Amino acid sequence: MKKIQKVTIVGAGLMGHGIAQVFLAHPGFAVTLYDTFPAMLDAAPEKIRANAQSVGWTHCDLGRLRLTGSLADAVSDADLVIEAIPEKLELKQQLFADIEKLSRHDCIFASNTSVIPITAIAEMLEDKSRMIGTHWWNPPYLIPLVEVVQTAHTSAEAIDAVMKMLTALGKTPVHVKKDVPGFVANRLQHALWREAIAIVEAGICDAATVDLCVKNSFGLRLSVLAPLENADLVGLELTEDIHRVILPDLSTAKEPSPLLRQLIDEGKKGWSTGAGFHEWSETDKTQARQRLTERLLQLLPKQVAC
Ligand SMILES: NC(=O)c1ccc[n+]([C@@H]2O[C@H](COP(=O)([O-])OP(=O)(O)OC[C@H]3O[C@@H](n4cnc5c(N)ncnc54)[C@H](O)[C@@H]3O)[C@@H](O)[C@H]2O)c1
């Protein structure tokens, strides 16, 4: 499979323009951004410029960014299409069916879905061997991980080409060999969220206390000592003893918590409404964003940030 050079990103929202920024910071890629909403396309270059400035990137070449409102124009000569449109299965299925008709036969198709199995997204494709998952994390220009998801149909060449490309971009690609909902990192993250919500629901403590516990204990260690490294550190016998006591008591809920629905029904949807588990003023949100960017820049090696 030839080297990936012409990349099209479909969807210029939060993830799409952030992913475009990564390619624009690396010479050798021609980047096309497509969106059905002209306002999103028009706003993308300024958002990329502002993001690049906020993290000190001086090498983000907006001259290599092409914007288009035509899907045919966007994908007809692409080596790789990365989809970052809303998390709706039918929308993604139809998009890739359209792209397959409009693109070259050797173009690789990648979805940035957070949790939907890639096999389901590829359902309407005639050639499913070129369909993979590339799950980037927000903000994509800072978080190193990209989960590269293989389905039962994906060719080894497609996986190999994308893994090599992501490595060249300075990312940390991981090969996910089974197409399970949530892949690897979101399964881990949402196992924690399920228990966090269950603790509040059971009245063990309030939401502020849950977050305080995480931020002042294992949250501090996680980026240098991940769960299985930590299990080795404390020893697998202790891990087994702890699990014998605690696992029967942890949440095994198979449905979203009723507490989530209750908060949503009360209009507490999170940052968008100024309240969720916590209250959020505009200042709180700005400060939280700044704290996150500053901490990520401190933690990440320079080459990841460039
Ligand atoms: N937000 C996150 O933190 C995050 C992280 C990882 C993965 N994801 C996943 O990435 C995808 C995009 O999420 P987002 O947060 O960037 O969404 P977003 O709502 O910010 O952006 C989606 C964009 O897609 C455009 N769009 C809608 N339908 C389209 C179509 N048919 N063709 C072309 N463009 C279309 C919209 O105009 C919008 O600009 C989702 O699958 C999401 O689950 C999100």
PDBQT file of the ligand as one rigid body, heavy atoms in Angstrom, charges set to zero:
ROOT
HETATM    1  N1  LIG A 401     -15.836  15.289  21.463  1.00  0.00    +0.000 N 
HETATM    2  C1  LIG A 401     -14.954  14.391  21.903  1.00  0.00    +0.000 C 
HETATM    3  O1  LIG A 401     -14.314  14.554  22.967  1.00  0.00    +0.000 OA
HETATM    4  C2  LIG A 401     -14.663  13.154  21.082  1.00  0.00    +0.000 A 
HETATM    5  C3  LIG A 401     -13.515  12.405  21.358  1.00  0.00    +0.000 A 
HETATM    6  C4  LIG A 401     -13.238  11.278  20.569  1.00  0.00    +0.000 A 
HETATM    7  C5  LIG A 401     -14.120  10.918  19.551  1.00  0.00    +0.000 A 
HETATM    8  N2  LIG A 401     -15.247  11.663  19.325  1.00  0.00    +0.000 N 
HETATM    9  C6  LIG A 401     -16.117  11.253  18.225  1.00  0.00    +0.000 C 
HETATM   10  O2  LIG A 401     -15.801  12.055  17.083  1.00  0.00    +0.000 OA
HETATM   11  C7  LIG A 401     -16.983  12.263  16.299  1.00  0.00    +0.000 C 
HETATM   12  C8  LIG A 401     -17.222  13.758  16.149  1.00  0.00    +0.000 C 
HETATM   13  O3  LIG A 401     -17.382  14.333  17.418  1.00  0.00    +0.000 OA
HETATM   14  P1  LIG A 401     -17.241  15.932  17.641  1.00  0.00    +0.000 P 
HETATM   15  O4  LIG A 401     -17.246  16.121  19.122  1.00  0.00    +0.000 OA
HETATM   16  O5  LIG A 401     -16.140  16.476  16.821  1.00  0.00    +0.000 OA
HETATM   17  O6  LIG A 401     -18.649  16.411  17.042  1.00  0.00    +0.000 OA
HETATM   18  P2  LIG A 401     -19.088  17.893  16.625  1.00  0.00    +0.000 P 
HETATM   19  O7  LIG A 401     -20.551  17.941  16.799  1.00  0.00    +0.000 OA
HETATM   20  O8  LIG A 401     -18.239  18.921  17.286  1.00  0.00    +0.000 OA
HETATM   21  O9  LIG A 401     -18.757  17.950  15.057  1.00  0.00    +0.000 OA
HETATM   22  C9  LIG A 401     -19.443  17.203  14.095  1.00  0.00    +0.000 C 
HETATM   23  C10 LIG A 401     -19.347  17.939  12.771  1.00  0.00    +0.000 C 
HETATM   24  O10 LIG A 401     -19.889  17.106  11.760  1.00  0.00    +0.000 OA
HETATM   25  C11 LIG A 401     -20.624  17.921  10.861  1.00  0.00    +0.000 C 
HETATM   26  N3  LIG A 401     -21.569  17.056  10.156  1.00  0.00    +0.000 N 
HETATM   27  C12 LIG A 401     -22.766  16.554  10.592  1.00  0.00    +0.000 A 
HETATM   28  N4  LIG A 401     -23.267  15.720   9.674  1.00  0.00    +0.000 NA
HETATM   29  C13 LIG A 401     -22.376  15.692   8.640  1.00  0.00    +0.000 A 
HETATM   30  C14 LIG A 401     -22.341  14.983   7.407  1.00  0.00    +0.000 A 
HETATM   31  N5  LIG A 401     -23.295  14.131   7.047  1.00  0.00    +0.000 N 
HETATM   32  N6  LIG A 401     -21.292  15.200   6.590  1.00  0.00    +0.000 NA
HETATM   33  C15 LIG A 401     -20.302  16.051   6.941  1.00  0.00    +0.000 A 
HETATM   34  N7  LIG A 401     -20.259  16.736   8.099  1.00  0.00    +0.000 NA
HETATM   35  C16 LIG A 401     -21.303  16.528   8.945  1.00  0.00    +0.000 A 
HETATM   36  C17 LIG A 401     -21.259  18.986  11.748  1.00  0.00    +0.000 C 
HETATM   37  O11 LIG A 401     -21.593  20.126  10.998  1.00  0.00    +0.000 OA
HETATM   38  C18 LIG A 401     -20.124  19.260  12.728  1.00  0.00    +0.000 C 
HETATM   39  O12 LIG A 401     -19.279  20.288  12.271  1.00  0.00    +0.000 OA
HETATM   40  C19 LIG A 401     -18.109  11.530  17.035  1.00  0.00    +0.000 C 
HETATM   41  O13 LIG A 401     -18.243  10.242  16.492  1.00  0.00    +0.000 OA
HETATM   42  C20 LIG A 401     -17.604  11.467  18.472  1.00  0.00    +0.000 C 
HETATM   43  O14 LIG A 401     -18.175  10.401  19.204  1.00  0.00    +0.000 OA
HETATM   44  C21 LIG A 401     -15.519  12.777  20.046  1.00  0.00    +0.000 A 
ENDROOT
TORSDOF 0
